[in-house]
């Protein structure tokens, strides 16, 4: 299991705590320091069953500066923006080794893949 983690985010910390309380030692990826590639984001989105626009934090200054609320739903463009600006990625993303994934908002979502 891997968690795309931001230690400054309370939901990310709570999700990590739930994973560890279940006896799982996940790979903790600080995605702001080691951003996912376009291929990794594409795979994560497929596992989540959502479009890239559903994983973007639209309230972030980068999203506003880029005018993303007015962008057409062209997946490659949205993914490229998340690669370039990882703060745009909703957190935390939890990826199970069996191909399932959840966004830990709320943190209890992670229980579905433990």
N, C-alpha and C positions, 0 to 999 in steps of 0.2 A: 504494500500500500504506500502511496505517496501523497503528501499534502503540500499544496502550493500555499505557503505560510507567510504571513506578515506578523511578526511578533508584537507589533504595536497595535494590532487590531484585537479587540476583546473577543469577537466572534471566532476569529482564527485561533486564539489561545484556548477558548472553550472547546472548539472542535478537536483540537489536538489533545486536550485533556480527556475527552470522551474516548478517543481512539486508544490512548495509552491505558485508560481505566479498563478497557476491554481486553487488555493484555497484548495489544498489537504495538509493535515498534516500527512506525512508519519511516520512510525516507522523508525527511523534512527539507523541502526545497524553499529557500527564501527567494521567491520568484522576482522580487524587486532587484536582487543582486545577481541572480542567474535566471534571466527571463526565458520563458519557453520559446522555442522556435515556431515558425509558421506550421511546420508539420506536427509538432507536439500540440499546438493549439487546435489544429484541425482534428486530430485524434481525440483530444479531450472533448471538443464540441460534439463529435459523433457519439462518444460514450455518454455524454450528458443528454443527448437528444435535443439540443437547442441550436439556434443560430448564433453567430458571433455577436450580433446586436443585443442578444439576451444576456451576454456575459460582460457587457461593458458597464462600468460605473459612470453613468451619464452626468453625475454631479461633480466629477473631477474637473479641475481647471483645464486639463488637457482636452477633455471632451468638448468643453465649451469653446476653447480657443480654436479647435479644429472644426467647430460647427457640426458636430456629428449628429445632432438631433435632426438635421436636414439631409443627411446622407441617404442615398438610395441603398437598398439592401443588397449590396454587392459584397459577398463574403470575403473575397480576397482583400478588398480595401480595408474592411473592418479588422481582419486578422493582422494585416500589415501594421495598422495603427496600434494594436495591442502589443505586437512584437517591439515596435519602436518606443511605446509608452506603456510599460507593464503596469503602471499604477491604474490604468484603465480596467484591468482584469478584476472582476468580482472575486472576492476572497471569502473563505478559503475554498479552493477546488481540491477535492479528495478523489484520487484515482485508485481503484482496487486492481489487483493483479489479474482478476478474471474479466476485465474489460468494463466493469460497471464504474460509475462515477456519480458524485453529487457535489453540489455547492453547499457548504456548511452555513447556510443562512435559512433557517435557524440552525444552530449547531446540531440539534437532534436529528437533522437529515442524515447525518453520517451513520446512524444506527441501521439504516436500510441496507448498507453494504458491509457492515461488520460481520 
